[in-house]
Amino acid sequence: MGDFITMPKLGMTMTEGKIVKWLACEGERIGKGDSIFEVETDKTSLEADALTGGVLLKIYRKEGETVPVNSPVAFVGEEGEMIPDVGNETVFQEENTAPGQQKQACDYDLIVVGAGPGGYVCALRAAQLGAKVAVVERDMPGGTCLNRGCIPTKAYYESARRWREVWDCAQFGIEIQDASFHWERVLERKNGIVDRLRIGIETLLRKNGIERINGNAVIRKADTVEVDGKTYRCRHIVLATGAKAAHAVATAEQLQTTDTVLDMGQLPDSIAIIGGGVIGCEMASILNAFGVRVTIIEALLRILPAMDEEVADCLLKEMRKNGIEVLTGTTCKSITKSGEGYRVVLEDGQEIMPEMVLEAVGRVPECAAFEGLGVELSPEGYVKTDEWMRTSIPTVYAIGDVNGRFQLAHAASAQGILAAEHMFADQKPAAMEMVIPACVFAELEIACAGITEQEAKEKGIPVKVSKFPYSANGKALAMGAGKGFVKVIADERWGEILGVHIIGEGASSLIGEAVMAMRCEATADAAGEAVHAHPTLSEALMEAFLGAGKGALHQ
Amino acid sequence: MGDFITMPKLGMTMTEGKIVKWLACEGERIGKGDSIFEVETDKTSLEADALTGGVLLKIYRKEGETVPVNSPVAFVGEEGEMIPDVGNETVFQEENTAPGQQKQACDYDLIVVGAGPGGYVCALRAAQLGAKVAVVERDMPGGTCLNRGCIPTKAYYESARRWREVWDCAQFGIEIQDASFHWERVLERKNGIVDRLRIGIETLLRKNGIERINGNAVIRKADTVEVDGKTYRCRHIVLATGAKAAHAVATAEQLQTTDTVLDMGQLPDSIAIIGGGVIGCEMASILNAFGVRVTIIEALLRILPAMDEEVADCLLKEMRKNGIEVLTGTTCKSITKSGEGYRVVLEDGQEIMPEMVLEAVGRVPECAAFEGLGVELSPEGYVKTDEWMRTSIPTVYAIGDVNGRFQLAHAASAQGILAAEHMFADQKPAAMEMVIPACVFAELEIACAGITEQEAKEKGIPVKVSKFPYSANGKALAMGAGKGFVKVIADERWGEILGVHIIGEGASSLIGEAVMAMRCEATADAAGEAVHAHPTLSEALMEAFLGAGKGALHQ
């Protein structure tokens, strides 16, 4: 997708500039950083550089014209690409008005729709870069992640971990005669943490001068956001509306989703969880620790289908060992109410009678707010974006779950930062290929980044695979955490690290090192030669790196 | 320190080579990789490259001479440097003998003296590179680290952590009515872990064909190691003899050291720990958790004097809050037996009456085994080494505590690998400046790498310092671990990360990422722009990186 060249803001007080001379002509290929036209302001004259390379497809403004700062003067792209007609586009009329008028017509530089981890982070970064920003949110700031996802489950996870440890402390020299578990306090603690973090976000928004608009946004034009009847004009819009729980099971009954299950007043005796993905596994592990009988029903042949197979297998064994029933390769034929609970009939005829049913079958994009806008969608209904998160309307960006790239809070945040910097930073950020880690907090902790062994095979990449077990790591043994392993996938030809998959204690803290190594394009040897403190869990990572290179030491 | 140029082994079967022509002359400056002489073997003729740069100070072997592989043919160094006389050096006679004789005269390519984390790792790496290796050890393999240091304390640390959690679980929804703690089981568990890891090392040595020689080594010549009357000849020796507890307190009484305190049959009611360094703080935290009344006596004005001041202060506050008495800036005037315990009189007149006294005032190098060898020592008694860990006798290396560079197990291992690769790898390793992390496992976990803020000031390096609190990290709050912070020191001019100091949950797992970033010479911005999974503790590191660069998001 092409990019506009706009009149640069060359000084604090510059509002417009005169195009003195074009240094390139239409059809010419220009490189990033090439001088492409001479600008004259009231103070100075300078050459403006191209911020992107490509073919100069269109020059909108002639020599001698005076153009407001940030208005498009040319369009750069690849041959055959459609050239936007800025004269007739609503979105550019705004930018083409004189600066005085602009102030009046435009309430904000940016309106972000949705205050989840994508939206609020994008707003923060944009404000840090000097933009006037508003965020529209119909619910609580923090989005699914803070209110109905990552944070609540992690709060529960810690209670689950400690409650498990109560029953596994004899080997550590501790004897517990009597202990009890109180769900209402777990719930209360979770609410306290969520409130505290939400207040943190609200404070950050306020401190950064970001306006909060509460209500339902409706977007029909690329420069206008309506919220409960009031209209706000803006230069840019970021769609960060997220996703909502999908319903895949044909039933008349009202099943639990993650929106509701995290706030249940009391724990059920038993639960059937439909879906063995990340959410299903995390909920199963937590509830199992709290004494709930859990059955997972997964349509595919294994749990965590997107993750490394050995990692998923290792978790599966641990879940089953701890009493979770995991049924794979089967789906629900019918779910009906039955007494205090449900009757779930599976395709294979098996019947289970859980007190509660949780549907965790994935999420679908939340596009209601901008149905009338006409941004291009993928066949699955996600907003299509380019590498800087721009939609088919160049001043409208879409970040996070709604663009379907990843369903991960931190990916949304990273996209929000990228979009903000693309809109407002002096130097446009490179649209690099990011290494996006993913974590699962279940019976064992999982963290991974990059490709799996299976993916490498499918893509025909020759790889060297190395695995190092936690059971050979001194710190893991000292912690009583000898379960799990670190697996490194490196390119057989150059040694480059392509994927790292960790299952075991502290995985989510260790993956950062792997991401850093991959981001720096370190070879497995170079990463393994970094000195790792002893005794630490990170030595397992070191050994796995070396194993994919010149050879592990302790194996 | 200069370096020999030796006859290279240019093929699997090559045993000697003829110097056809010198391509450089004495006094000439040569660069690493420059061709310096032409070699002719029975198979081929080639140019030999310099593996180090410098001035070609001496040519030992004339054109036309045939020289065994690995024998010195020239010496490269800096002007004015002493040129070793290889003709008269015992150590080179070995290498100058013809290959047939060599086999007979030389029992091993390498004898490593000491099987601690430096020695056994060095032996493993050397064996992996094809060397015939023996390790001499008078005690148990694993050294201080495994038997009387890192591992035992980490096993205790886990019991301590869990016992502390027993009394802090109400907020997590858990109520414990009655619990008891059993020291003998803690001891037993520790012994089990140490045994298991020791067996692991023994297995590794065996698997790699490394010979174990049990007994006291005596080294008088650079190619001979005597063990209990038996003599072994070798081409290289690595001194990995470690260090032993220092005694700094003038007293006639037998005080505990870390050699003895970790195996005590029962816990005392109270203990005075002399020394507030890493060992003192770790032991204080463990024993305090187990209910022992602890007093630390530190001569300097603060604990952990080598660490970042704010980090040490944060730990000090936490220790005091948990009931550890910490006396700084004072020393012991006298220690005498008194009833079941001791009477400790301090310089300021204060008296304490602990049941036990532990001296943790540092360690001194263990040089007894090679007193007669004549390697050069520093004024403090450490073996002087060059950047590849070679002593003043070029075929004798010294690694780990005995060379006084660091008193850290992983530094010893890294040095062992470096030495092994310098001796036996086809490509000599670069003597890079390694980033060496250090960890402390006390009331809070500490991990750091690189310089402190104070060091930067002393060295006049302009730095940008950034701190991010655990209390603003969602995962930390979810874990009930909101104490501590991450501090990043970056060069103000180029943004390069110079130091990272972490105190708080999981610090020892997080520091690996910081080391990786520093090793890759990432700027604070580049490190902070890496995508960090949410919610994880590593986000605190990310924010601190950004804070030392373009600005933290959540602050």
Interface residues (C-beta under 8 A of the other chain):
Chain A: P117 V121 L124 R125 Q128 C145 L146 C150 I151 K154 A155 Y157 E158 S159 R162 W163 E165 V166 C169 A170 Q171 F172 G173 I174 E175 I176 Q177 D178 A179 S180 F181 H182 W183 E184 R185 V186 R189 I193 R196 L197 G200 L204 L408 A409 H410 A411 S413 A414 I417 M434 V435 I436 P437 A438 C439 A447 A472 G474 K475 L477 A478 M479 G480 G506 S508 S509 L510 I511 G512 E513 V515 M516 A517 R519 C520 A522 A526 A527 E529 A530 V531 H532 A533 H534 P535 T536 L537 S538 E539 L541 M542 G551 L553 H554
Chain B: P117 V121 L124 R125 Q128 C145 L146 C150 I151 K154 A155 Y157 E158 S159 R162 W163 E165 V166 C169 A170 Q171 F172 G173 I174 E175 I176 Q177 D178 A179 S180 F181 H182 W183 E184 R185 V186 R189 I193 R196 L197 G200 L204 L408 A409 H410 A411 S413 A414 I417 M434 V435 I436 P437 A438 C439 A447 A472 G474 K475 L477 A478 M479 G480 G506 S508 S509 L510 I511 G512 E513 V515 M516 A517 R519 C520 A522 A526 A527 E529 A530 V531 H532 A533 H534 P535 T536 L537 S538 E539 L541 M542 G551 L553 H554
